[in-house]
Amino acid sequence: MAHRWTNDLTRADATPRGLFLNRRQIMAGAGALGLGGLAGRAGAQTALEPNSFEEITTYNNYYEFGTGKADPAKNAAALDTTDWTVTVDGLVDNPGTFPLSELIAGLAVEERIYRLRCVEAWSMVVPWQGIELKDILDRAGVQPNARYVAFETAVQPENMPGVRRGVLDFPYVEGLRLDEAMHPLTIMATGLYDQPMPKQNGAPIRLVVPWKYGFKSIKSITRISLVEEQPATTWNDLAPSEYGFYANVNPTVDHPRWSQASERRIGGGLFSARQDTLMYNGYDEVAALYEGMDLKAQF
């Protein structure tokens, strides 16, 4: 499938040079592997330093495995991903509980090099491998009255110390408006760096929505539901004045406790210079989804 956008991030932006010289490279420009622009436009953003595999896999938020950034890397090995199934239900023509291999069988897997912006005002660049969520939803057969997609993550109390401690109301749940879910930038990621998804990053399958804050990109998904009403989402339910349902990256709408105008790039050191945050994290092609909305009220 050909895509419309101009790609300004390359494998060099996501991988240390020594790791990518002998591997397939994503070249700048609309023709490369049909991925033109799926990394988004940088605008005036300064040159990006590469994130290493180690950085991406050791600095995470995954509260099921602890609230510290290093906790998921230490604890997520216990996640049981054998015989993984995903339930697809609600307003679909083909509901069911499917082995993951069956859910995605025959669908195109692409590399997507995306910026990741956390609501905590730090950021990374990550080379995901994944499938457009639209392809999965088309296979499910979305019914005309569906307006939203709801997601639910795994709950394994015996393997997840954060669940046992009740640090959040589990299972973690998230949701998108249907047009957001069907946008070609929205993927279900199954790997990174040409490797299966690490457990601390959301194995075996997670959502990635690059123009939204990272907490929207729910990990270790076990259920996808098509619904008519806006679904509950974990952080919006917990603190609606701090975490909106839409959670679009927006440098003009501060978190009540910190500014969102700039971000700290992971890998640059604690005292490295901050960089300006871009509206929609630089993915301006999604702006049409929000025409007419008050993005300060509907944050």
Phi and psi in degrees as GROMACS dihedral restraints (atoms count N, CA, C in turn):
[ dihedral_restraints ]
;  ai    aj    ak    al  type     phi  dphi    fc
    3     4     5     6     1   -83.7    20    10
    4     5     6     7     1   145.6    20    10
    6     7     8     9     1  -121.0    20    10
    7     8     9    10     1   161.8    20    10
    9    10    11    12     1   -94.9    20    10
   10    11    12    13     1   -16.3    20    10
   12    13    14    15     1   -93.4    20    10
   13    14    15    16     1   167.2    20    10
   15    16    17    18     1   -97.3    20    10
   16    17    18    19     1   121.2    20    10
   18    19    20    21     1   -87.0    20    10
   19    20    21    22     1   116.9    20    10
   21    22    23    24     1  -111.3    20    10
   22    23    24    25     1    -0.9    20    10
   24    25    26    27     1  -105.7    20    10
   25    26    27    28     1   139.5    20    10
   27    28    29    30     1  -118.3    20    10
   28    29    30    31     1   173.9    20    10
   30    31    32    33     1   -56.1    20    10
   31    32    33    34     1   -28.7    20    10
   33    34    35    36     1   -64.0    20    10
   34    35    36    37     1   -26.2    20    10
   36    37    38    39     1   -75.1    20    10
   37    38    39    40     1   -17.0    20    10
   39    40    41    42     1  -116.7    20    10
   40    41    42    43     1   -17.4    20    10
   42    43    44    45     1  -130.4    20    10
   43    44    45    46     1   132.9    20    10
   45    46    47    48     1   -54.9    20    10
   46    47    48    49     1   144.1    20    10
   48    49    50    51     1   -54.3    20    10
   49    50    51    52     1   -40.0    20    10
   51    52    53    54     1   -63.7    20    10
   52    53    54    55     1   -22.0    20    10
   54    55    56    57     1   -88.4    20    10
   55    56    57    58     1   -19.1    20    10
   57    58    59    60     1  -110.2    20    10
   58    59    60    61     1    -9.7    20    10
   60    61    62    63     1   -59.2    20    10
   61    62    63    64     1   -35.3    20    10
   63    64    65    66     1  -102.3    20    10
   64    65    66    67     1    17.7    20    10
   66    67    68    69     1  -121.0    20    10
   67    68    69    70     1   167.0    20    10
   69    70    71    72     1   -60.4    20    10
   70    71    72    73     1   132.5    20    10
   72    73    74    75     1  -109.3    20    10
   73    74    75    76     1   143.9    20    10
   75    76    77    78     1   -88.3    20    10
   76    77    78    79     1   115.9    20    10
   78    79    80    81     1   -89.8    20    10
   79    80    81    82     1   149.4    20    10
   81    82    83    84     1   -65.0    20    10
   82    83    84    85     1   146.0    20    10
   84    85    86    87     1   114.8    20    10
   85    86    87    88     1   158.1    20    10
   87    88    89    90     1   -71.7    20    10
   88    89    90    91     1   -16.8    20    10
   90    91    92    93     1   -85.9    20    10
   91    92    93    94     1   -16.5    20    10
   93    94    95    96     1   -68.4    20    10
   94    95    96    97     1   113.3    20    10
   96    97    98    99     1    53.5    20    10
   97    98    99   100     1    21.6    20    10
   99   100   101   102     1    69.8    20    10
  100   101   102   103     1    14.7    20    10
  102   103   104   105     1  -101.4    20    10
  103   104   105   106     1    13.7    20    10
  105   106   107   108     1   -44.0    20    10
  106   107   108   109     1   114.2    20    10
  108   109   110   111     1    83.3    20    10
  109   110   111   112     1     3.4    20    10
  111   112   113   114     1   -71.5    20    10
  112   113   114   115     1    -5.4    20    10
  114   115   116   117     1   -90.3    20    10
  115   116   117   118     1    -8.2    20    10
  117   118   119   120     1    89.9    20    10
  118   119   120   121     1   168.9    20    10
  120   121   122   123     1   -94.7    20    10
  121   122   123   124     1   139.3    20    10
  123   124   125   126     1   -87.5    20    10
  124   125   126   127     1   -22.9    20    10
  126   127   128   129     1    59.0    20    10
  127   128   129   130     1  -127.3    20    10
  129   130   131   132     1   -93.5    20    10
  130   131   132   133     1    10.7    20    10
  132   133   134   135     1   -62.0    20    10
  133   134   135   136     1   142.4    20    10
  135   136   137   138     1   -70.1    20    10
  136   137   138   139     1   164.9    20    10
  138   139   140   141     1   -57.7    20    10
  139   140   141   142     1   139.5    20    10
  141   142   143   144     1   -91.1    20    10
  142   143   144   145     1   137.5    20    10
  144   145   146   147     1   -88.1    20    10
  145   146   147   148     1   145.7    20    10
  147   148   149   150     1   -70.5    20    10
  148   149   150   151     1   144.7    20    10
  150   151   152   153     1   -93.7    20    10
  151   152   153   154     1   136.7    20    10
  153   154   155   156     1   -85.3    20    10
  154   155   156   157     1   162.3    20    10
  156   157   158   159     1   -56.5    20    10
  157   158   159   160     1   -40.2    20    10
  159   160   161   162     1   -63.0    20    10
  160   161   162   163     1   -44.0    20    10
  162   163   164   165     1   -61.4    20    10
  163   164   165   166     1   -44.4    20    10
  165   166   167   168     1   -65.2    20    10
  166   167   168   169     1   -31.5    20    10
  168   169   170   171     1  -100.2    20    10
  169   170   171   172     1    -1.6    20    10
  171   172   173   174     1  -120.7    20    10
  172   173   174   175     1    -0.5    20    10
  174   175   176   177     1  -127.0    20    10
  175   176   177   178     1    92.3    20    10
  177   178   179   180     1  -138.4    20    10
  178   179   180   181     1   154.5    20    10
  180   181   182   183     1  -107.2    20    10
  181   182   183   184     1   117.6    20    10
  183   184   185   186     1  -154.5    20    10
  184   185   186   187     1    85.0    20    10
  186   187   188   189     1   -64.5    20    10
  187   188   189   190     1   -19.6    20    10
  189   190   191   192     1   -59.5    20    10
  190   191   192   193     1   -23.4    20    10
  192   193   194   195     1  -112.6    20    10
  193   194   195   196     1    10.8    20    10
  195   196   197   198     1   126.0    20    10
  196   197   198   199     1   160.5    20    10
  198   199   200   201     1   -94.4    20    10
  199   200   201   202     1   -10.4    20    10
  201   202   203   204     1   -82.9    20    10
  202   203   204   205     1   153.1    20    10
  204   205   206   207     1   -64.6    20    10
  205   206   207   208     1   -29.1    20    10
  207   208   209   210     1   -89.6    20    10
  208   209   210   211     1   -10.2    20    10
  210   211   212   213     1   -62.1    20    10
  211   212   213   214     1   -44.6    20    10
  213   214   215   216     1   -58.4    20    10
  214   215   216   217     1   -42.5    20    10
  216   217   218   219     1   -62.7    20    10
  217   218   219   220     1   -32.4    20    10
  219   220   221   222     1   -79.5    20    10
  220   221   222   223     1   -34.0    20    10
  222   223   224   225     1  -109.6    20    10
  223   224   225   226     1   -19.3    20    10
  225   226   227   228     1   -74.6    20    10
  226   227   228   229     1   -10.8    20    10
  228   229   230   231     1   -57.2    20    10
  229   230   231   232     1   -23.2    20    10
  231   232   233   234     1   -75.8    20    10
  232   233   234   235     1   -14.1    20    10
  234   235   236   237     1   -58.3    20    10
  235   236   237   238     1   127.0    20    10
  237   238   239   240     1   -93.3    20    10
  238   239   240   241     1   109.7    20    10
  240   241   242   243     1  -107.3    20    10
  241   242   243   244     1     8.9    20    10
  243   244   245   246     1   -69.7    20    10
  244   245   246   247     1   143.4    20    10
  246   247   248   249     1    52.2    20    10
  247   248   249   250     1    43.3    20    10
  249   250   251   252     1   -68.0    20    10
  250   251   252   253     1   134.5    20    10
  252   253   254   255     1  -125.9    20    10
  253   254   255   256     1   154.5    20    10
  255   256   257   258     1  -127.3    20    10
  256   257   258   259     1   126.6    20    10
  258   259   260   261     1   -88.5    20    10
  259   260   261   262     1   129.1    20    10
  261   262   263   264     1  -116.2    20    10
  262   263   264   265     1   119.3    20    10
  264   265   266   267     1  -148.4    20    10
  265   266   267   268     1  -171.0    20    10
  267   268   269   270     1    87.9    20    10
  268   269   270   271     1  -136.7    20    10
  270   271   272   273     1   -86.3    20    10
  271   272   273   274     1    65.9    20    10
  273   274   275   276     1  -132.3    20    10
  274   275   276   277     1   155.4    20    10
  276   277   278   279     1   -80.1    20    10
  277   278   279   280     1   -24.6    20    10
  279   280   281   282     1  -127.4    20    10
  280   281   282   283     1    66.4    20    10
  282   283   284   285     1   -73.0    20    10
  283   284   285   286     1   162.4    20    10
  285   286   287   288     1   160.8    20    10
  286   287   288   289     1   174.6    20    10
  288   289   290   291     1  -111.0    20    10
  289   290   291   292     1   119.2    20    10
  291   292   293   294     1  -119.1    20    10
  292   293   294   295     1   137.4    20    10
  294   295   296   297     1   -56.0    20    10
  295   296   297   298     1   142.9    20    10
  297   298   299   300     1   -55.2    20    10
  298   299   300   301     1   -40.3    20    10
  300   301   302   303     1   -61.0    20    10
  301   302   303   304     1   -35.0    20    10
  303   304   305   306     1   -74.9    20    10
  304   305   306   307     1   -37.7    20    10
  306   307   308   309     1   -58.5    20    10
  307   308   309   310     1   -38.3    20    10
  309   310   311   312     1  -109.8    20    10
  310   311   312   313     1     5.4    20    10
  312   313   314   315     1   -58.2    20    10
  313   314   315   316     1   130.3    20    10
  315   316   317   318     1    80.8    20    10
  316   317   318   319     1    -4.3    20    10
  318   319   320   321     1   -87.4    20    10
  319   320   321   322     1   146.8    20    10
  321   322   323   324     1   -71.5    20    10
  322   323   324   325     1   126.3    20    10
  324   325   326   327     1   -97.8    20    10
  325   326   327   328     1   127.3    20    10
  327   328   329   330     1  -125.7    20    10
  328   329   330   331     1   155.4    20    10
  330   331   332   333     1   -88.4    20    10
  331   332   333   334     1   130.7    20    10
  333   334   335   336     1  -127.0    20    10
  334   335   336   337     1   115.0    20    10
  336   337   338   339     1   -94.6    20    10
  337   338   339   340     1   107.0    20    10
  339   340   341   342     1  -121.8    20    10
  340   341   342   343     1   146.7    20    10
  342   343   344   345     1   -71.3    20    10
  343   344   345   346     1   143.8    20    10
  345   346   347   348     1  -120.7    20    10
  346   347   348   349     1   120.4    20    10
  348   349   350   351     1  -118.3    20    10
  349   350   351   352     1   118.3    20    10
  351   352   353   354     1   -85.3    20    10
  352   353   354   355     1   148.3    20    10
  354   355   356   357     1   -62.3    20    10
  355   356   357   358     1   -18.9    20    10
  357   358   359   360     1   -79.2    20    10
  358   359   360   361     1     4.2    20    10
  360   361   362   363     1    75.3    20    10
  361   362   363   364     1    35.0    20    10
  363   364   365   366     1  -123.4    20    10
  364   365   366   367     1   161.7    20    10
  366   367   368   369     1  -146.9    20    10
  367   368   369   370     1   162.7    20    10
  369   370   371   372     1  -144.1    20    10
  370   371   372   373     1   173.2    20    10
  372   373   374   375     1  -123.2    20    10
  373   374   375   376     1   129.2    20    10
  375   376   377   378     1  -128.9    20    10
  376   377   378   379     1   132.5    20    10
  378   379   380   381     1   -92.5    20    10
  379   380   381   382     1    97.4    20    10
  381   382   383   384     1   -86.1    20    10
  382   383   384   385     1   155.6    20    10
  384   385   386   387     1  -115.7    20    10
  385   386   387   388     1   133.7    20    10
  387   388   389   390     1  -169.7    20    10
  388   389   390   391     1  -175.9    20    10
  390   391   392   393     1  -122.0    20    10
  391   392   393   394     1   137.9    20    10
  393   394   395   396     1   -59.2    20    10
  394   395   396   397     1   130.5    20    10
  396   397   398   399     1   -57.4    20    10
  397   398   399   400     1   -34.7    20    10
  399   400   401   402     1   -53.7    20    10
  400   401   402   403     1   -39.7    20    10
  402   403   404   405     1   -63.5    20    10
  403   404   405   406     1   -39.6    20    10
  405   406   407   408     1   -68.0    20    10
  406   407   408   409     1   -42.8    20    10
  408   409   410   411     1   -67.4    20    10
  409   410   411   412     1   -38.2    20    10
  411   412   413   414     1   -61.8    20    10
  412   413   414   415     1   -39.2    20    10
  414   415   416   417     1   -65.5    20    10
  415   416   417   418     1   -36.0    20    10
  417   418   419   420     1   -71.2    20    10
  418   419   420   421     1   -28.0    20    10
  420   421   422   423     1    81.7    20    10
  421   422   423   424     1    82.3    20    10
  423   424   425   426     1   -73.2    20    10
  424   425   426   427     1   128.6    20    10
  426   427   428   429     1   -81.6    20    10
  427   428   429   430     1   155.1    20    10
  429   430   431   432     1   -60.0    20    10
  430   431   432   433     1   -28.8    20    10
  432   433   434   435     1   -88.8    20    10
  433   434   435   436     1     2.3    20    10
  435   436   437   438     1   -72.3    20    10
  436   437   438   439     1   134.0    20    10
  438   439   440   441     1  -123.9    20    10
  439   440   441   442     1   -20.4    20    10
  441   442   443   444     1  -139.1    20    10
  442   443   444   445     1   159.8    20    10
  444   445   446   447     1  -119.7    20    10
  445   446   447   448     1   125.4    20    10
  447   448   449   450     1  -107.9    20    10
  448   449   450   451     1   144.2    20    10
  450   451   452   453     1  -127.1    20    10
  451   452   453   454     1   149.6    20    10
  453   454   455   456     1  -136.6    20    10
  454   455   456   457     1   140.6    20    10
  456   457   458   459     1  -100.6    20    10
  457   458   459   460     1   169.0    20    10
  459   460   461   462     1   -67.3    20    10
  460   461   462   463     1   148.4    20    10
  462   463   464   465     1  -127.9    20    10
  463   464   465   466     1   114.2    20    10
  465   466   467   468     1  -130.7    20    10
  466   467   468   469     1    80.8    20    10
  468   469   470   471     1   -53.8    20    10
  469   470   471   472     1   -34.5    20    10
  471   472   473   474     1   -68.8    20    10
  472   473   474   475     1   -20.7    20    10
  474   475   476   477     1  -111.8    20    10
  475   476   477   478     1    -9.6    20    10
  477   478   479   480     1  -120.1    20    10
  478   479   480   481     1   100.8    20    10
  480   481   482   483     1   -61.4    20    10
  481   482   483   484     1   -32.1    20    10
  483   484   485   486     1   -66.7    20    10
  484   485   486   487     1   -32.8    20    10
  486   487   488   489     1   -68.0    20    10
  487   488   489   490     1   -44.1    20    10
  489   490   491   492     1   -61.8    20    10
  490   491   492   493     1   -34.0    20    10
  492   493   494   495     1   -85.2    20    10
  493   494   495   496     1   -10.5    20    10
  495   496   497   498     1    66.6    20    10
  496   497   498   499     1    40.6    20    10
  498   499   500   501     1   -69.7    20    10
  499   500   501   502     1   -22.1    20    10
  501   502   503   504     1  -139.2    20    10
  502   503   504   505     1   173.5    20    10
  504   505   506   507     1   -86.0    20    10
  505   506   507   508     1   100.0    20    10
  507   508   509   510     1   -92.1    20    10
  508   509   510   511     1   152.6    20    10
  510   511   512   513     1   -74.8    20    10
  511   512   513   514     1   150.7    20    10
  513   514   515   516     1   -65.4    20    10
  514   515   516   517     1   132.8    20    10
  516   517   518   519     1  -130.0    20    10
  517   518   519   520     1   149.6    20    10
  519   520   521   522     1  -145.8    20    10
  520   521   522   523     1   171.7    20    10
  522   523   524   525     1  -160.4    20    10
  523   524   525   526     1   155.7    20    10
  525   526   527   528     1  -132.0    20    10
  526   527   528   529     1   153.0    20    10
  528   529   530   531     1   -67.6    20    10
  529   530   531   532     1   151.3    20    10
  531   532   533   534     1   -60.5    20    10
  532   533   534   535     1   -39.8    20    10
  534   535   536   537     1   -67.4    20    10
  535   536   537   538     1   -30.6    20    10
  537   538   539   540     1   -66.6    20    10
  538   539   540   541     1   -43.5    20    10
  540   541   542   543     1   -64.5    20    10
  541   542   543   544     1   -33.3    20    10
  543   544   545   546     1   -85.9    20    10
  544   545   546   547     1    -6.2    20    10
  546   547   548   549     1   -67.0    20    10
  547   548   549   550     1   138.9    20    10
  549   550   551   552     1   -65.4    20    10
  550   551   552   553     1   -13.7    20    10
  552   553   554   555     1   -76.0    20    10
  553   554   555   556     1   -19.4    20    10
  555   556   557   558     1   -82.9    20    10
  556   557   558   559     1   122.4    20    10
  558   559   560   561     1  -127.8    20    10
  559   560   561   562     1   159.8    20    10
  561   562   563   564     1  -104.7    20    10
  562   563   564   565     1   109.3    20    10
  564   565   566   567     1   -89.1    20    10
  565   566   567   568     1   135.9    20    10
  567   568   569   570     1  -118.4    20    10
  568   569   570   571     1    -0.1    20    10
  570   571   572   573     1  -168.5    20    10
  571   572   573   574     1   172.8    20    10
  573   574   575   576     1  -149.9    20    10
  574   575   576   577     1   151.7    20    10
  576   577   578   579     1    52.0    20    10
  577   578   579   580     1    38.9    20    10
  579   580   581   582     1    58.6    20    10
  580   581   582   583     1    24.5    20    10
  582   583   584   585     1  -123.7    20    10
  583   584   585   586     1   154.5    20    10
  585   586   587   588     1   -54.9    20    10
  586   587   588   589     1   150.4    20    10
  588   589   590   591     1   -56.4    20    10
  589   590   591   592     1   123.7    20    10
  591   592   593   594     1   -62.0    20    10
  592   593   594   595     1   149.0    20    10
  594   595   596   597     1   -61.4    20    10
  595   596   597   598     1   -39.0    20    10
  597   598   599   600     1   -68.8    20    10
  598   599   600   601     1   -16.7    20    10
  600   601   602   603     1   -98.7    20    10
  601   602   603   604     1     3.4    20    10
  603   604   605   606     1   112.8    20    10
  604   605   606   607     1    29.3    20    10
  606   607   608   609     1   -56.8    20    10
  607   608   609   610     1   153.1    20    10
  609   610   611   612     1   -90.2    20    10
  610   611   612   613     1    -7.2    20    10
  612   613   614   615     1  -151.1    20    10
  613   614   615   616     1   134.2    20    10
  615   616   617   618     1  -140.7    20    10
  616   617   618   619     1   161.5    20    10
  618   619   620   621     1   -86.1    20    10
  619   620   621   622     1   144.1    20    10
  621   622   623   624     1  -134.2    20    10
  622   623   624   625     1   119.0    20    10
  624   625   626   627     1  -125.8    20    10
  625   626   627   628     1    93.0    20    10
  627   628   629   630     1   -69.8    20    10
  628   629   630   631     1   -16.5    20    10
  630   631   632   633     1   -91.7    20    10
  631   632   633   634     1     2.4    20    10
  633   634   635   636     1  -113.4    20    10
  634   635   636   637     1   159.2    20    10
  636   637   638   639     1   -59.7    20    10
  637   638   639   640     1   151.6    20    10
  639   640   641   642     1   -58.7    20    10
  640   641   642   643     1   -27.4    20    10
  642   643   644   645     1   -67.1    20    10
  643   644   645   646     1   -15.9    20    10
  645   646   647   648     1   -73.0    20    10
  646   647   648   649     1   -22.4    20    10
  648   649   650   651     1   -88.4    20    10
  649   650   651   652     1    77.1    20    10
  651   652   653   654     1   -60.3    20    10
  652   653   654   655     1   143.2    20    10
  654   655   656   657     1  -101.8    20    10
  655   656   657   658     1   162.1    20    10
  657   658   659   660     1    44.1    20    10
  658   659   660   661     1    61.2    20    10
  660   661   662   663     1   -76.3    20    10
  661   662   663   664     1   135.2    20    10
  663   664   665   666     1  -119.3    20    10
  664   665   666   667     1   -12.4    20    10
  666   667   668   669     1  -147.4    20    10
  667   668   669   670     1   137.7    20    10
  669   670   671   672     1  -128.2    20    10
  670   671   672   673     1   120.6    20    10
  672   673   674   675     1  -123.7    20    10
  673   674   675   676     1   132.3    20    10
  675   676   677   678     1   -93.4    20    10
  676   677   678   679     1   124.6    20    10
  678   679   680   681     1  -135.7    20    10
  679   680   681   682     1   164.3    20    10
  681   682   683   684     1   -92.6    20    10
  682   683   684   685     1   -32.6    20    10
  684   685   686   687     1  -102.0    20    10
  685   686   687   688     1   153.3    20    10
  687   688   689   690     1   -58.3    20    10
  688   689   690   691     1   124.1    20    10
  690   691   692   693     1   -79.8    20    10
  691   692   693   694     1   159.6    20    10
  693   694   695   696     1   -67.4    20    10
  694   695   696   697     1   145.7    20    10
  696   697   698   699     1  -133.2    20    10
  697   698   699   700     1   145.7    20    10
  699   700   701   702     1   -58.8    20    10
  700   701   702   703     1   -55.7    20    10
  702   703   704   705     1   -73.8    20    10
  703   704   705   706     1   -33.2    20    10
  705   706   707   708     1   -65.5    20    10
  706   707   708   709     1   -37.5    20    10
  708   709   710   711     1   -69.7    20    10
  709   710   711   712     1   -38.0    20    10
  711   712   713   714     1   -70.1    20    10
  712   713   714   715     1   -42.7    20    10
  714   715   716   717     1  -148.3    20    10
  715   716   717   718     1    77.8    20    10
  717   718   719   720     1   -64.4    20    10
  718   719   720   721     1   -21.3    20    10
  720   721   722   723     1   -79.6    20    10
  721   722   723   724     1   -12.2    20    10
  723   724   725   726     1  -109.9    20    10
  724   725   726   727     1   -31.0    20    10
  726   727   728   729     1  -131.3    20    10
  727   728   729   730     1   106.4    20    10
  729   730   731   732     1   -78.4    20    10
  730   731   732   733     1   165.4    20    10
  732   733   734   735     1   -65.8    20    10
  733   734   735   736     1   -42.0    20    10
  735   736   737   738     1   -75.0    20    10
  736   737   738   739     1   -45.8    20    10
  738   739   740   741     1    54.1    20    10
  739   740   741   742     1    36.8    20    10
  741   742   743   744     1   -69.6    20    10
  742   743   744   745     1   139.0    20    10
  744   745   746   747     1   -61.7    20    10
  745   746   747   748     1   122.4    20    10
  747   748   749   750     1  -146.8    20    10
  748   749   750   751     1   105.6    20    10
  750   751   752   753     1   -66.8    20    10
  751   752   753   754     1   -12.5    20    10
  753   754   755   756     1   -92.9    20    10
  754   755   756   757     1    -6.9    20    10
  756   757   758   759     1  -116.1    20    10
  757   758   759   760     1   103.2    20    10
  759   760   761   762     1   -76.2    20    10
  760   761   762   763     1   149.7    20    10
  762   763   764   765     1   -66.2    20    10
  763   764   765   766     1   146.5    20    10
  765   766   767   768     1   -55.1    20    10
  766   767   768   769     1   -21.5    20    10
  768   769   770   771     1  -113.1    20    10
  769   770   771   772     1    -1.3    20    10
  771   772   773   774     1  -163.3    20    10
  772   773   774   775     1   160.5    20    10
  774   775   776   777     1   -75.8    20    10
  775   776   777   778     1   147.4    20    10
  777   778   779   780     1  -107.6    20    10
  778   779   780   781     1    10.2    20    10
  780   781   782   783     1   -71.7    20    10
  781   782   783   784     1   -22.9    20    10
  783   784   785   786     1  -142.2    20    10
  784   785   786   787     1   171.5    20    10
  786   787   788   789     1  -145.0    20    10
  787   788   789   790     1   157.6    20    10
  789   790   791   792     1  -102.6    20    10
  790   791   792   793     1   121.4    20    10
  792   793   794   795     1   -79.6    20    10
  793   794   795   796     1   121.7    20    10
  795   796   797   798     1   -62.0    20    10
  796   797   798   799     1   136.6    20    10
  798   799   800   801     1   103.0    20    10
  799   800   801   802     1   -12.2    20    10
  801   802   803   804     1   -93.5    20    10
  802   803   804   805     1    -0.9    20    10
  804   805   806   807     1    91.4    20    10
  805   806   807   808     1   155.0    20    10
  807   808   809   810     1   -59.6    20    10
  808   809   810   811     1   -33.5    20    10
  810   811   812   813     1  -108.5    20    10
  811   812   813   814     1    21.4    20    10
  813   814   815   816     1   -70.3    20    10
  814   815   816   817     1   157.8    20    10
  816   817   818   819     1   -63.2    20    10
  817   818   819   820     1   138.0    20    10
  819   820   821   822     1   -79.6    20    10
  820   821   822   823     1   157.7    20    10
  822   823   824   825     1  -118.7    20    10
  823   824   825   826     1   151.8    20    10
  825   826   827   828     1   -64.4    20    10
  826   827   828   829     1   140.6    20    10
  828   829   830   831     1   -84.9    20    10
  829   830   831   832     1   137.8    20    10
  831   832   833   834     1   -96.0    20    10
  832   833   834   835     1   142.5    20    10
  834   835   836   837     1   -57.2    20    10
  835   836   837   838     1   136.8    20    10
  837   838   839   840     1    55.9    20    10
  838   839   840   841     1    25.6    20    10
  840   841   842   843     1    59.7    20    10
  841   842   843   844     1    23.1    20    10
  843   844   845   846     1    94.4    20    10
  844   845   846   847     1    -3.2    20    10
  846   847   848   849     1   -96.7    20    10
  847   848   849   850     1    70.4    20    10
  849   850   851   852     1   -63.7    20    10
  850   851   852   853     1   -19.0    20    10
  852   853   854   855     1   -64.4    20    10
  853   854   855   856     1   -12.6    20    10
  855   856   857   858     1   -92.2    20    10
  856   857   858   859     1    -2.5    20    10
  858   859   860   861     1   -56.8    20    10
  859   860   861   862     1   -34.2    20    10
  861   862   863   864     1   -62.7    20    10
  862   863   864   865     1   -21.7    20    10
  864   865   866   867     1   -66.0    20    10
  865   866   867   868     1   -19.8    20    10
  867   868   869   870     1  -119.3    20    10
  868   869   870   871     1    18.1    20    10
  870   871   872   873     1   -59.3    20    10
  871   872   873   874     1   133.8    20    10
  873   874   875   876     1    84.2    20    10
  874   875   876   877     1    -5.1    20    10
  876   877   878   879     1   -90.5    20    10
  877   878   879   880     1   147.8    20    10
  879   880   881   882     1   -87.4    20    10
  880   881   882   883     1   102.5    20    10
  882   883   884   885     1   -76.4    20    10
  883   884   885   886     1    -6.3    20    10
  885   886   887   888     1   -88.0    20    10
  886   887   888   889     1   -36.0    20    10
  888   889   890   891     1   -79.9    20    10
  889   890   891   892     1   -39.0    20    10
  891   892   893   894     1  -105.5    20    10
  892   893   894   895     1    69.4    20    10
